Amino acid sequence: MTLTSYELIYILKPDISEENNLNLVHFYRNLIREKGGKNVSIQHRGRRHLSYNVMHYYDGIYVQVNYEGNGDLVKLLEKNMRLNESVLRYLTVKK
């Protein structure tokens, strides 16, 4: 089975603590690795102003994750982010 390169960007709520922020980053990194993802690189982009308000938030904490995986891993990550209340938005792009 071949692995495809993906780029995932997700935006966290700005009012979460730094500890919770790092816990989420580590959780998603470990989830990718446990489910067969390879070459995981994470770039913490920090707090940025949103173009429009999302759920009454004007700022968000951006995190970019590049990894290699399969479609099942993408579905699992997106489902997990959809259910997580700390994630405002997420986007996965196939490279």
PDB file of N, CA, C and O in Angstrom:
ATOM      1  N   MET A   1       0.843  -1.173   0.000  1.00  0.00           N
ATOM      2  CA  MET A   1       0.000   0.000   0.000  1.00  0.00           C
ATOM      3  C   MET A   1       0.894   1.243   0.000  1.00  0.00           C
ATOM      4  O   MET A   1       1.841   1.337   0.781  1.00  0.00           O
ATOM      5  N   THR A   2       0.586   2.185  -0.875  1.00  0.00           N
ATOM      6  CA  THR A   2       1.373   3.402  -0.951  1.00  0.00           C
ATOM      7  C   THR A   2       0.786   4.475  -0.047  1.00  0.00           C
ATOM      8  O   THR A   2      -0.423   4.542   0.176  1.00  0.00           O
ATOM      9  N   LEU A   3       1.664   5.296   0.454  1.00  0.00           N
ATOM     10  CA  LEU A   3       1.239   6.394   1.318  1.00  0.00           C
ATOM     11  C   LEU A   3       1.228   7.692   0.523  1.00  0.00           C
ATOM     12  O   LEU A   3       2.097   7.920  -0.318  1.00  0.00           O
ATOM     13  N   THR A   4       0.260   8.523   0.788  1.00  0.00           N
ATOM     14  CA  THR A   4       0.096   9.799   0.119  1.00  0.00           C
ATOM     15  C   THR A   4       0.479  10.924   1.072  1.00  0.00           C
ATOM     16  O   THR A   4       0.258  10.823   2.279  1.00  0.00           O
ATOM     17  N   SER A   5       1.048  11.987   0.534  1.00  0.00           N
ATOM     18  CA  SER A   5       1.417  13.148   1.358  1.00  0.00           C
ATOM     19  C   SER A   5       0.198  14.037   1.576  1.00  0.00           C
ATOM     20  O   SER A   5      -0.538  14.340   0.638  1.00  0.00           O
ATOM     21  N   TYR A   6      -0.006  14.449   2.824  1.00  0.00           N
ATOM     22  CA  TYR A   6      -1.117  15.325   3.187  1.00  0.00           C
ATOM     23  C   TYR A   6      -0.593  16.499   3.998  1.00  0.00           C
ATOM     24  O   TYR A   6       0.438  16.411   4.664  1.00  0.00           O
ATOM     25  N   GLU A   7      -1.329  17.595   3.922  1.00  0.00           N
ATOM     26  CA  GLU A   7      -1.076  18.753   4.763  1.00  0.00           C
ATOM     27  C   GLU A   7      -2.374  19.069   5.492  1.00  0.00           C
ATOM     28  O   GLU A   7      -3.416  19.272   4.868  1.00  0.00           O
ATOM     29  N   LEU A   8      -2.303  19.108   6.791  1.00  0.00           N
ATOM     30  CA  LEU A   8      -3.460  19.377   7.638  1.00  0.00           C
ATOM     31  C   LEU A   8      -3.214  20.682   8.381  1.00  0.00           C
ATOM     32  O   LEU A   8      -2.180  20.851   9.027  1.00  0.00           O
ATOM     33  N   ILE A   9      -4.160  21.594   8.289  1.00  0.00           N
ATOM     34  CA  ILE A   9      -4.097  22.834   9.054  1.00  0.00           C
ATOM     35  C   ILE A   9      -5.353  22.891   9.914  1.00  0.00           C
ATOM     36  O   ILE A   9      -6.469  22.752   9.413  1.00  0.00           O
ATOM     37  N   TYR A  10      -5.160  23.094  11.196  1.00  0.00           N
ATOM     38  CA  TYR A  10      -6.324  23.245  12.058  1.00  0.00           C
ATOM     39  C   TYR A  10      -6.155  24.474  12.941  1.00  0.00           C
ATOM     40  O   TYR A  10      -5.043  24.887  13.269  1.00  0.00           O
ATOM     41  N   ILE A  11      -7.303  25.047  13.314  1.00  0.00           N
ATOM     42  CA  ILE A  11      -7.337  26.270  14.105  1.00  0.00           C
ATOM     43  C   ILE A  11      -7.978  25.947  15.449  1.00  0.00           C
ATOM     44  O   ILE A  11      -9.092  25.427  15.516  1.00  0.00           O
ATOM     45  N   LEU A  12      -7.259  26.262  16.507  1.00  0.00           N
ATOM     46  CA  LEU A  12      -7.754  26.037  17.858  1.00  0.00           C
ATOM     47  C   LEU A  12      -8.340  27.321  18.421  1.00  0.00           C
ATOM     48  O   LEU A  12      -7.988  28.418  17.986  1.00  0.00           O
ATOM     49  N   LYS A  13      -9.232  27.180  19.386  1.00  0.00           N
ATOM     50  CA  LYS A  13      -9.813  28.343  20.058  1.00  0.00           C
ATOM     51  C   LYS A  13      -8.698  29.116  20.770  1.00  0.00           C
ATOM     52  O   LYS A  13      -7.792  28.503  21.335  1.00  0.00           O
ATOM     53  N   PRO A  14      -8.750  30.436  20.751  1.00  0.00           N
ATOM     54  CA  PRO A  14      -7.669  31.220  21.354  1.00  0.00           C
ATOM     55  C   PRO A  14      -7.671  31.231  22.881  1.00  0.00           C
ATOM     56  O   PRO A  14      -6.672  31.610  23.493  1.00  0.00           O
ATOM     57  N   ASP A  15      -8.774  30.822  23.504  1.00  0.00           N
ATOM     58  CA  ASP A  15      -8.843  30.899  24.958  1.00  0.00           C
ATOM     59  C   ASP A  15      -8.431  29.611  25.673  1.00  0.00           C
ATOM     60  O   ASP A  15      -8.588  29.516  26.891  1.00  0.00           O
ATOM     61  N   ILE A  16      -7.911  28.622  24.948  1.00  0.00           N
ATOM     62  CA  ILE A  16      -7.434  27.418  25.625  1.00  0.00           C
ATOM     63  C   ILE A  16      -6.039  27.686  26.183  1.00  0.00           C
ATOM     64  O   ILE A  16      -5.310  28.534  25.669  1.00  0.00           O
ATOM     65  N   SER A  17      -5.679  26.970  27.218  1.00  0.00           N
ATOM     66  CA  SER A  17      -4.377  27.195  27.851  1.00  0.00           C
ATOM     67  C   SER A  17      -3.256  26.628  26.980  1.00  0.00           C
ATOM     68  O   SER A  17      -3.487  25.800  26.100  1.00  0.00           O
ATOM     69  N   GLU A  18      -2.058  27.089  27.246  1.00  0.00           N
ATOM     70  CA  GLU A  18      -0.883  26.606  26.497  1.00  0.00           C
ATOM     71  C   GLU A  18      -0.686  25.109  26.720  1.00  0.00           C
ATOM     72  O   GLU A  18      -0.277  24.394  25.805  1.00  0.00           O
ATOM     73  N   GLU A  19      -0.971  24.640  27.918  1.00  0.00           N
ATOM     74  CA  GLU A  19      -0.829  23.209  28.227  1.00  0.00           C
ATOM     75  C   GLU A  19      -1.807  22.374  27.397  1.00  0.00           C
ATOM     76  O   GLU A  19      -1.421  21.350  26.834  1.00  0.00           O
ATOM     77  N   ASN A  20      -3.071  22.806  27.319  1.00  0.00           N
ATOM     78  CA  ASN A  20      -4.057  22.092  26.504  1.00  0.00           C
ATOM     79  C   ASN A  20      -3.692  22.149  25.028  1.00  0.00           C
ATOM     80  O   ASN A  20      -3.893  21.182  24.294  1.00  0.00           O
ATOM     81  N   ASN A  21      -3.160  23.279  24.599  1.00  0.00           N
ATOM     82  CA  ASN A  21      -2.723  23.438  23.219  1.00  0.00           C
ATOM     83  C   ASN A  21      -1.655  22.396  22.884  1.00  0.00           C
ATOM     84  O   ASN A  21      -1.760  21.695  21.879  1.00  0.00           O
ATOM     85  N   LEU A  22      -0.633  22.299  23.725  1.00  0.00           N
ATOM     86  CA  LEU A  22       0.443  21.333  23.481  1.00  0.00           C
ATOM     87  C   LEU A  22      -0.053  19.892  23.593  1.00  0.00           C
ATOM     88  O   LEU A  22       0.405  19.017  22.859  1.00  0.00           O
ATOM     89  N   ASN A  23      -0.989  19.646  24.511  1.00  0.00           N
ATOM     90  CA  ASN A  23      -1.548  18.301  24.637  1.00  0.00           C
ATOM     91  C   ASN A  23      -2.277  17.883  23.358  1.00  0.00           C
ATOM     92  O   ASN A  23      -2.159  16.737  22.925  1.00  0.00           O
ATOM     93  N   LEU A  24      -3.028  18.805  22.752  1.00  0.00           N
ATOM     94  CA  LEU A  24      -3.722  18.494  21.498  1.00  0.00           C
ATOM     95  C   LEU A  24      -2.744  18.240  20.364  1.00  0.00           C
ATOM     96  O   LEU A  24      -2.939  17.322  19.568  1.00  0.00           O
ATOM     97  N   VAL A  25      -1.695  19.048  20.285  1.00  0.00           N
ATOM     98  CA  VAL A  25      -0.683  18.854  19.237  1.00  0.00           C
ATOM     99  C   VAL A  25      -0.033  17.481  19.381  1.00  0.00           C
ATOM    100  O   VAL A  25       0.128  16.763  18.394  1.00  0.00           O
ATOM    101  N   HIS A  26       0.339  17.115  20.603  1.00  0.00           N
ATOM    102  CA  HIS A  26       0.955  15.798  20.844  1.00  0.00           C
ATOM    103  C   HIS A  26      -0.041  14.668  20.599  1.00  0.00           C
ATOM    104  O   HIS A  26       0.331  13.617  20.077  1.00  0.00           O
ATOM    105  N   PHE A  27      -1.300  14.878  20.973  1.00  0.00           N
ATOM    106  CA  PHE A  27      -2.319  13.853  20.757  1.00  0.00           C
ATOM    107  C   PHE A  27      -2.469  13.537  19.272  1.00  0.00           C
ATOM    108  O   PHE A  27      -2.477  12.368  18.886  1.00  0.00           O
ATOM    109  N   TYR A  28      -2.589  14.574  18.432  1.00  0.00           N
ATOM    110  CA  TYR A  28      -2.771  14.338  16.999  1.00  0.00           C
ATOM    111  C   TYR A  28      -1.511  13.759  16.354  1.00  0.00           C
ATOM    112  O   TYR A  28      -1.606  12.933  15.445  1.00  0.00           O
ATOM    113  N   ARG A  29      -0.333  14.185  16.817  1.00  0.00           N
ATOM    114  CA  ARG A  29       0.907  13.605  16.296  1.00  0.00           C
ATOM    115  C   ARG A  29       0.984  12.116  16.623  1.00  0.00           C
ATOM    116  O   ARG A  29       1.315  11.303  15.760  1.00  0.00           O
ATOM    117  N   ASN A  30       0.677  11.761  17.873  1.00  0.00           N
ATOM    118  CA  ASN A  30       0.718  10.353  18.277  1.00  0.00           C
ATOM    119  C   ASN A  30      -0.353   9.532  17.561  1.00  0.00           C
ATOM    120  O   ASN A  30      -0.111   8.375  17.217  1.00  0.00           O
ATOM    121  N   LEU A  31      -1.526  10.109  17.335  1.00  0.00           N
ATOM    122  CA  LEU A  31      -2.588   9.414  16.615  1.00  0.00           C
ATOM    123  C   LEU A  31      -2.152   9.087  15.193  1.00  0.00           C
ATOM    124  O   LEU A  31      -2.391   7.984  14.702  1.00  0.00           O
ATOM    125  N   ILE A  32      -1.511  10.051  14.534  1.00  0.00           N
ATOM    126  CA  ILE A  32      -1.032   9.820  13.172  1.00  0.00           C
ATOM    127  C   ILE A  32      -0.003   8.697  13.157  1.00  0.00           C
ATOM    128  O   ILE A  32      -0.056   7.814  12.301  1.00  0.00           O
ATOM    129  N   ARG A  33       0.924   8.730  14.093  1.00  0.00           N
ATOM    130  CA  ARG A  33       1.970   7.696  14.140  1.00  0.00           C
ATOM    131  C   ARG A  33       1.404   6.318  14.469  1.00  0.00           C
ATOM    132  O   ARG A  33       1.817   5.320  13.877  1.00  0.00           O
ATOM    133  N   GLU A  34       0.459   6.257  15.411  1.00  0.00           N
ATOM    134  CA  GLU A  34      -0.125   4.969  15.797  1.00  0.00           C
ATOM    135  C   GLU A  34      -0.906   4.322  14.663  1.00  0.00           C
ATOM    136  O   GLU A  34      -0.936   3.096  14.553  1.00  0.00           O
ATOM    137  N   LYS A  35      -1.534   5.125  13.823  1.00  0.00           N
ATOM    138  CA  LYS A  35      -2.366   4.602  12.741  1.00  0.00           C
ATOM    139  C   LYS A  35      -1.609   4.440  11.428  1.00  0.00           C
ATOM    140  O   LYS A  35      -2.224   4.290  10.372  1.00  0.00           O
ATOM    141  N   GLY A  36      -0.276   4.471  11.486  1.00  0.00           N
ATOM    142  CA  GLY A  36       0.521   4.159  10.301  1.00  0.00           C
ATOM    143  C   GLY A  36       1.022   5.344   9.519  1.00  0.00           C
ATOM    144  O   GLY A  36       1.546   5.165   8.419  1.00  0.00           O
ATOM    145  N   GLY A  37       0.886   6.534  10.030  1.00  0.00           N
ATOM    146  CA  GLY A  37       1.394   7.720   9.343  1.00  0.00           C
ATOM    147  C   GLY A  37       2.905   7.811   9.455  1.00  0.00           C
ATOM    148  O   GLY A  37       3.483   7.364  10.445  1.00  0.00           O
ATOM    149  N   LYS A  38       3.534   8.374   8.474  1.00  0.00           N
ATOM    150  CA  LYS A  38       5.003   8.499   8.438  1.00  0.00           C
ATOM    151  C   LYS A  38       5.371   9.963   8.230  1.00  0.00           C
ATOM    152  O   LYS A  38       4.541  10.776   7.822  1.00  0.00           O
ATOM    153  N   ASN A  39       6.627  10.283   8.518  1.00  0.00           N
ATOM    154  CA  ASN A  39       7.217  11.600   8.267  1.00  0.00           C
ATOM    155  C   ASN A  39       6.333  12.742   8.777  1.00  0.00           C
ATOM    156  O   ASN A  39       5.986  13.654   8.026  1.00  0.00           O
ATOM    157  N   VAL A  40       5.980  12.679  10.042  1.00  0.00           N
ATOM    158  CA  VAL A  40       5.108  13.685  10.642  1.00  0.00           C
ATOM    159  C   VAL A  40       5.952  14.897  11.023  1.00  0.00           C
ATOM    160  O   VAL A  40       6.906  14.780  11.793  1.00  0.00           O
ATOM    161  N   SER A  41       5.597  16.060  10.482  1.00  0.00           N
ATOM    162  CA  SER A  41       6.251  17.306  10.890  1.00  0.00           C
ATOM    163  C   SER A  41       5.170  18.314  11.268  1.00  0.00           C
ATOM    164  O   SER A  41       4.167  18.465  10.571  1.00  0.00           O
ATOM    165  N   ILE A  42       5.398  18.995  12.383  1.00  0.00           N
ATOM    166  CA  ILE A  42       4.411  19.924  12.926  1.00  0.00           C
ATOM    167  C   ILE A  42       5.032  21.308  12.992  1.00  0.00           C
ATOM    168  O   ILE A  42       6.162  21.478  13.449  1.00  0.00           O
ATOM    169  N   GLN A  43       4.275  22.293  12.528  1.00  0.00           N
ATOM    170  CA  GLN A  43       4.693  23.686  12.639  1.00  0.00           C
ATOM    171  C   GLN A  43       3.602  24.435  13.387  1.00  0.00           C
ATOM    172  O   GLN A  43       2.461  24.525  12.932  1.00  0.00           O
ATOM    173  N   HIS A  44       3.969  24.961  14.525  1.00  0.00           N
ATOM    174  CA  HIS A  44       3.030  25.721  15.335  1.00  0.00           C
ATOM    175  C   HIS A  44       3.082  27.156  14.834  1.00  0.00           C
ATOM    176  O   HIS A  44       4.083  27.844  15.034  1.00  0.00           O
ATOM    177  N   ARG A  45       2.010  27.619  14.182  1.00  0.00           N
ATOM    178  CA  ARG A  45       1.989  28.944  13.553  1.00  0.00           C
ATOM    179  C   ARG A  45       1.582  30.064  14.501  1.00  0.00           C
ATOM    180  O   ARG A  45       1.728  31.240  14.169  1.00  0.00           O
ATOM    181  N   GLY A  46       1.077  29.711  15.671  1.00  0.00           N
ATOM    182  CA  GLY A  46       0.740  30.720  16.670  1.00  0.00           C
ATOM    183  C   GLY A  46      -0.624  31.361  16.466  1.00  0.00           C
ATOM    184  O   GLY A  46      -1.406  30.950  15.608  1.00  0.00           O
ATOM    185  N   ARG A  47      -0.885  32.367  17.267  1.00  0.00           N
ATOM    186  CA  ARG A  47      -2.177  33.056  17.239  1.00  0.00           C
ATOM    187  C   ARG A  47      -2.204  34.044  16.076  1.00  0.00           C
ATOM    188  O   ARG A  47      -1.270  34.819  15.870  1.00  0.00           O
ATOM    189  N   ARG A  48      -3.301  33.993  15.326  1.00  0.00           N
ATOM    190  CA  ARG A  48      -3.485  34.899  14.194  1.00  0.00           C
ATOM    191  C   ARG A  48      -4.924  35.387  14.161  1.00  0.00           C
ATOM    192  O   ARG A  48      -5.835  34.743  14.680  1.00  0.00           O
ATOM    193  N   HIS A  49      -5.098  36.533  13.543  1.00  0.00           N
ATOM    194  CA  HIS A  49      -6.430  37.114  13.394  1.00  0.00           C
ATOM    195  C   HIS A  49      -7.171  36.389  12.267  1.00  0.00           C
ATOM    196  O   HIS A  49      -6.603  36.160  11.199  1.00  0.00           O
ATOM    197  N   LEU A  50      -8.434  36.028  12.503  1.00  0.00           N
ATOM    198  CA  LEU A  50      -9.247  35.364  11.490  1.00  0.00           C
ATOM    199  C   LEU A  50      -9.853  36.399  10.546  1.00  0.00           C
ATOM    200  O   LEU A  50     -10.123  37.527  10.960  1.00  0.00           O
ATOM    201  N   SER A  51     -10.066  36.037   9.304  1.00  0.00           N
ATOM    202  CA  SER A  51     -10.659  36.955   8.329  1.00  0.00           C
ATOM    203  C   SER A  51     -12.099  37.297   8.690  1.00  0.00           C
ATOM    204  O   SER A  51     -12.568  38.404   8.425  1.00  0.00           O
ATOM    205  N   TYR A  52     -12.784  36.358   9.286  1.00  0.00           N
ATOM    206  CA  TYR A  52     -14.159  36.574   9.733  1.00  0.00           C
ATOM    207  C   TYR A  52     -14.329  35.801  11.031  1.00  0.00           C
ATOM    208  O   TYR A  52     -13.588  34.856  11.299  1.00  0.00           O
ATOM    209  N   ASN A  53     -15.308  36.205  11.837  1.00  0.00           N
ATOM    210  CA  ASN A  53     -15.448  35.528  13.123  1.00  0.00           C
ATOM    211  C   ASN A  53     -16.049  34.130  12.930  1.00  0.00           C
ATOM    212  O   ASN A  53     -16.946  33.911  12.116  1.00  0.00           O
ATOM    213  N   VAL A  54     -15.512  33.211  13.712  1.00  0.00           N
ATOM    214  CA  VAL A  54     -15.954  31.822  13.713  1.00  0.00           C
ATOM    215  C   VAL A  54     -16.398  31.500  15.131  1.00  0.00           C
ATOM    216  O   VAL A  54     -15.594  31.519  16.063  1.00  0.00           O
ATOM    217  N   MET A  55     -17.680  31.206  15.286  1.00  0.00           N
ATOM    218  CA  MET A  55     -18.238  30.892  16.602  1.00  0.00           C
ATOM    219  C   MET A  55     -17.903  31.998  17.611  1.00  0.00           C
ATOM    220  O   MET A  55     -17.573  31.709  18.761  1.00  0.00           O
ATOM    221  N   HIS A  56     -17.987  33.267  17.181  1.00  0.00           N
ATOM    222  CA  HIS A  56     -17.750  34.451  17.999  1.00  0.00           C
ATOM    223  C   HIS A  56     -16.287  34.622  18.413  1.00  0.00           C
ATOM    224  O   HIS A  56     -16.004  35.321  19.386  1.00  0.00           O
ATOM    225  N   TYR A  57     -15.356  33.996  17.693  1.00  0.00           N
ATOM    226  CA  TYR A  57     -13.927  34.183  17.930  1.00  0.00           C
ATOM    227  C   TYR A  57     -13.341  34.964  16.764  1.00  0.00           C
ATOM    228  O   TYR A  57     -13.664  34.710  15.603  1.00  0.00           O
ATOM    229  N   TYR A  58     -12.471  35.921  17.091  1.00  0.00           N
ATOM    230  CA  TYR A  58     -11.814  36.729  16.062  1.00  0.00           C
ATOM    231  C   TYR A  58     -10.353  36.340  15.871  1.00  0.00           C
ATOM    232  O   TYR A  58      -9.726  36.760  14.898  1.00  0.00           O
ATOM    233  N   ASP A  59      -9.806  35.550  16.778  1.00  0.00           N
ATOM    234  CA  ASP A  59      -8.441  35.043  16.688  1.00  0.00           C
ATOM    235  C   ASP A  59      -8.474  33.529  16.780  1.00  0.00           C
ATOM    236  O   ASP A  59      -9.461  32.944  17.227  1.00  0.00           O
ATOM    237  N   GLY A  60      -7.391  32.901  16.355  1.00  0.00           N
ATOM    238  CA  GLY A  60      -7.275  31.457  16.468  1.00  0.00           C
ATOM    239  C   GLY A  60      -5.815  31.058  16.515  1.00  0.00           C
ATOM    240  O   GLY A  60      -4.946  31.819  16.089  1.00  0.00           O
ATOM    241  N   ILE A  61      -5.537  29.869  17.030  1.00  0.00           N
ATOM    242  CA  ILE A  61      -4.181  29.334  17.099  1.00  0.00           C
ATOM    243  C   ILE A  61      -4.034  28.333  15.967  1.00  0.00           C
ATOM    244  O   ILE A  61      -4.722  27.312  15.936  1.00  0.00           O
ATOM    245  N   TYR A  62      -3.140  28.627  15.044  1.00  0.00           N
ATOM    246  CA  TYR A  62      -2.955  27.812  13.841  1.00  0.00           C
ATOM    247  C   TYR A  62      -1.867  26.765  14.062  1.00  0.00           C
ATOM    248  O   TYR A  62      -0.812  27.055  14.626  1.00  0.00           O
ATOM    249  N   VAL A  63      -2.142  25.538  13.606  1.00  0.00           N
ATOM    250  CA  VAL A  63      -1.162  24.459  13.652  1.00  0.00           C
ATOM    251  C   VAL A  63      -1.182  23.760  12.293  1.00  0.00           C
ATOM    252  O   VAL A  63      -2.244  23.410  11.778  1.00  0.00           O
ATOM    253  N   GLN A  64       0.012  23.563  11.720  1.00  0.00           N
ATOM    254  CA  GLN A  64       0.144  22.895  10.418  1.00  0.00           C
ATOM    255  C   GLN A  64       0.857  21.566  10.624  1.00  0.00           C
ATOM    256  O   GLN A  64       1.894  21.504  11.285  1.00  0.00           O
ATOM    257  N   VAL A  65       0.293  20.500  10.051  1.00  0.00           N
ATOM    258  CA  VAL A  65       0.862  19.158  10.170  1.00  0.00           C
ATOM    259  C   VAL A  65       1.036  18.591   8.768  1.00  0.00           C
ATOM    260  O   VAL A  65       0.075  18.522   8.001  1.00  0.00           O
ATOM    261  N   ASN A  66       2.249  18.187   8.433  1.00  0.00           N
ATOM    262  CA  ASN A  66       2.532  17.490   7.176  1.00  0.00           C
ATOM    263  C   ASN A  66       2.841  16.038   7.515  1.00  0.00           C
ATOM    264  O   ASN A  66       3.616  15.760   8.430  1.00  0.00           O
ATOM    265  N   TYR A  67       2.240  15.125   6.784  1.00  0.00           N
ATOM    266  CA  TYR A  67       2.454  13.706   7.059  1.00  0.00           C
ATOM    267  C   TYR A  67       2.143  12.881   5.817  1.00  0.00           C
ATOM    268  O   TYR A  67       1.569  13.379   4.849  1.00  0.00           O
ATOM    269  N   GLU A  68       2.530  11.624   5.864  1.00  0.00           N
ATOM    270  CA  GLU A  68       2.193  10.660   4.825  1.00  0.00           C
ATOM    271  C   GLU A  68       1.283   9.613   5.442  1.00  0.00           C
ATOM    272  O   GLU A  68       1.568   9.084   6.516  1.00  0.00           O
ATOM    273  N   GLY A  69       0.193   9.318   4.761  1.00  0.00           N
ATOM    274  CA  GLY A  69      -0.760   8.353   5.282  1.00  0.00           C
ATOM    275  C   GLY A  69      -1.721   7.913   4.208  1.00  0.00           C
ATOM    276  O   GLY A  69      -1.499   8.154   3.021  1.00  0.00           O
ATOM    277  N   ASN A  70      -2.803   7.260   4.633  1.00  0.00           N
ATOM    278  CA  ASN A  70      -3.826   6.807   3.683  1.00  0.00           C
ATOM    279  C   ASN A  70      -5.150   7.512   3.979  1.00  0.00           C
ATOM    280  O   ASN A  70      -5.250   8.286   4.931  1.00  0.00           O
ATOM    281  N   GLY A  71      -6.154   7.242   3.164  1.00  0.00           N
ATOM    282  CA  GLY A  71      -7.449   7.891   3.295  1.00  0.00           C
ATOM    283  C   GLY A  71      -8.158   7.581   4.594  1.00  0.00           C
ATOM    284  O   GLY A  71      -8.885   8.425   5.119  1.00  0.00           O
ATOM    285  N   ASP A  72      -7.958   6.371   5.130  1.00  0.00           N
ATOM    286  CA  ASP A  72      -8.602   6.014   6.397  1.00  0.00           C
ATOM    287  C   ASP A  72      -8.067   6.874   7.543  1.00  0.00           C
ATOM    288  O   ASP A  72      -8.813   7.250   8.447  1.00  0.00           O
ATOM    289  N   LEU A  73      -6.782   7.177   7.495  1.00  0.00           N
ATOM    290  CA  LEU A  73      -6.188   8.026   8.522  1.00  0.00           C
ATOM    291  C   LEU A  73      -6.759   9.439   8.450  1.00  0.00           C
ATOM    292  O   LEU A  73      -7.018  10.061   9.480  1.00  0.00           O
ATOM    293  N   VAL A  74      -6.952   9.940   7.244  1.00  0.00           N
ATOM    294  CA  VAL A  74      -7.532  11.279   7.065  1.00  0.00           C
ATOM    295  C   VAL A  74      -8.945  11.313   7.631  1.00  0.00           C
ATOM    296  O   VAL A  74      -9.311  12.259   8.329  1.00  0.00           O
ATOM    297  N   LYS A  75      -9.734  10.296   7.339  1.00  0.00           N
ATOM    298  CA  LYS A  75     -11.111  10.240   7.863  1.00  0.00           C
ATOM    299  C   LYS A  75     -11.121  10.197   9.383  1.00  0.00           C
ATOM    300  O   LYS A  75     -11.938  10.861  10.020  1.00  0.00           O
ATOM    301  N   LEU A  76     -10.213   9.414   9.968  1.00  0.00           N
ATOM    302  CA  LEU A  76     -10.140   9.300  11.418  1.00  0.00           C
ATOM    303  C   LEU A  76      -9.763  10.639  12.051  1.00  0.00           C
ATOM    304  O   LEU A  76     -10.368  11.050  13.042  1.00  0.00           O
ATOM    305  N   LEU A  77      -8.766  11.320  11.484  1.00  0.00           N
ATOM    306  CA  LEU A  77      -8.348  12.618  12.023  1.00  0.00           C
ATOM    307  C   LEU A  77      -9.468  13.644  11.928  1.00  0.00           C
ATOM    308  O   LEU A  77      -9.734  14.370  12.886  1.00  0.00           O
ATOM    309  N   GLU A  78     -10.123  13.706  10.776  1.00  0.00           N
ATOM    310  CA  GLU A  78     -11.183  14.700  10.596  1.00  0.00           C
ATOM    311  C   GLU A  78     -12.375  14.421  11.495  1.00  0.00           C
ATOM    312  O   GLU A  78     -13.000  15.357  11.994  1.00  0.00           O
ATOM    313  N   LYS A  79     -12.699  13.166  11.710  1.00  0.00           N
ATOM    314  CA  LYS A  79     -13.800  12.833  12.623  1.00  0.00           C
ATOM    315  C   LYS A  79     -13.447  13.259  14.046  1.00  0.00           C
ATOM    316  O   LYS A  79     -14.278  13.811  14.766  1.00  0.00           O
ATOM    317  N   ASN A  80     -12.201  12.993  14.439  1.00  0.00           N
ATOM    318  CA  ASN A  80     -11.766  13.353  15.776  1.00  0.00           C
ATOM    319  C   ASN A  80     -11.788  14.865  15.967  1.00  0.00           C
ATOM    320  O   ASN A  80     -12.177  15.351  17.030  1.00  0.00           O
ATOM    321  N   MET A  81     -11.372  15.614  14.944  1.00  0.00           N
ATOM    322  CA  MET A  81     -11.367  17.078  15.051  1.00  0.00           C
ATOM    323  C   MET A  81     -12.776  17.651  15.045  1.00  0.00           C
ATOM    324  O   MET A  81     -13.048  18.655  15.702  1.00  0.00           O
ATOM    325  N   ARG A  82     -13.667  17.011  14.304  1.00  0.00           N
ATOM    326  CA  ARG A  82     -15.060  17.470  14.265  1.00  0.00           C
ATOM    327  C   ARG A  82     -15.704  17.342  15.642  1.00  0.00           C
ATOM    328  O   ARG A  82     -16.537  18.169  16.014  1.00  0.00           O
ATOM    329  N   LEU A  83     -15.329  16.318  16.400  1.00  0.00           N
ATOM    330  CA  LEU A  83     -15.913  16.078  17.720  1.00  0.00           C
ATOM    331  C   LEU A  83     -15.206  16.841  18.842  1.00  0.00           C
ATOM    332  O   LEU A  83     -15.723  16.921  19.956  1.00  0.00           O
ATOM    333  N   ASN A  84     -14.040  17.394  18.558  1.00  0.00           N
ATOM    334  CA  ASN A  84     -13.277  18.113  19.570  1.00  0.00           C
ATOM    335  C   ASN A  84     -13.768  19.559  19.637  1.00  0.00           C
ATOM    336  O   ASN A  84     -13.780  20.260  18.625  1.00  0.00           O
ATOM    337  N   GLU A  85     -14.171  20.002  20.819  1.00  0.00           N
ATOM    338  CA  GLU A  85     -14.725  21.345  20.980  1.00  0.00           C
ATOM    339  C   GLU A  85     -13.662  22.436  20.906  1.00  0.00           C
ATOM    340  O   GLU A  85     -14.006  23.602  20.710  1.00  0.00           O
ATOM    341  N   SER A  86     -12.398  22.101  21.056  1.00  0.00           N
ATOM    342  CA  SER A  86     -11.333  23.100  21.019  1.00  0.00           C
ATOM    343  C   SER A  86     -10.913  23.456  19.602  1.00  0.00           C
ATOM    344  O   SER A  86     -10.220  24.454  19.402  1.00  0.00           O
ATOM    345  N   VAL A  87     -11.317  22.662  18.610  1.00  0.00           N
ATOM    346  CA  VAL A  87     -10.935  22.906  17.220  1.00  0.00           C
ATOM    347  C   VAL A  87     -12.037  23.713  16.541  1.00  0.00           C
ATOM    348  O   VAL A  87     -13.187  23.279  16.469  1.00  0.00           O
ATOM    349  N   LEU A  88     -11.667  24.904  16.041  1.00  0.00           N
ATOM    350  CA  LEU A  88     -12.637  25.746  15.339  1.00  0.00           C
ATOM    351  C   LEU A  88     -12.836  25.274  13.902  1.00  0.00           C
ATOM    352  O   LEU A  88     -13.966  25.072  13.457  1.00  0.00           O
ATOM    353  N   ARG A  89     -11.731  25.101  13.183  1.00  0.00           N
ATOM    354  CA  ARG A  89     -11.769  24.690  11.780  1.00  0.00           C
ATOM    355  C   ARG A  89     -10.580  23.784  11.483  1.00  0.00           C
ATOM    356  O   ARG A  89      -9.570  23.824  12.186  1.00  0.00           O
ATOM    357  N   TYR A  90     -10.704  22.969  10.441  1.00  0.00           N
ATOM    358  CA  TYR A  90      -9.602  22.135   9.983  1.00  0.00           C
ATOM    359  C   TYR A  90      -9.731  21.954   8.488  1.00  0.00           C
ATOM    360  O   TYR A  90     -10.829  22.035   7.937  1.00  0.00           O
ATOM    361  N   LEU A  91      -8.612  21.708   7.829  1.00  0.00           N
ATOM    362  CA  LEU A  91      -8.591  21.497   6.397  1.00  0.00           C
ATOM    363  C   LEU A  91      -7.449  20.558   6.070  1.00  0.00           C
ATOM    364  O   LEU A  91      -6.310  20.784   6.480  1.00  0.00           O
ATOM    365  N   THR A  92      -7.755  19.495   5.324  1.00  0.00           N
ATOM    366  CA  THR A  92      -6.733  18.550   4.874  1.00  0.00           C
ATOM    367  C   THR A  92      -6.602  18.673   3.369  1.00  0.00           C
ATOM    368  O   THR A  92      -7.595  18.646   2.642  1.00  0.00           O
ATOM    369  N   VAL A  93      -5.361  18.809   2.906  1.00  0.00           N
ATOM    370  CA  VAL A  93      -5.079  18.957   1.482  1.00  0.00           C
ATOM    371  C   VAL A  93      -4.130  17.843   1.064  1.00  0.00           C
ATOM    372  O   VAL A  93      -3.115  17.589   1.714  1.00  0.00           O
ATOM    373  N   LYS A  94      -4.480  17.188  -0.030  1.00  0.00           N
ATOM    374  CA  LYS A  94      -3.622  16.148  -0.595  1.00  0.00           C
ATOM    375  C   LYS A  94      -2.555  16.826  -1.433  1.00  0.00           C
ATOM    376  O   LYS A  94      -2.872  17.613  -2.326  1.00  0.00           O
ATOM    377  N   LYS A  95      -1.283  16.528  -1.153  1.00  0.00           N
ATOM    378  CA  LYS A  95      -0.190  17.190  -1.876  1.00  0.00           C
ATOM    379  C   LYS A  95       0.237  16.409  -3.084  1.00  0.00           C
ATOM    380  O   LYS A  95       1.145  16.829  -3.801  1.00  0.00           O
TER     381      LYS A  95
END
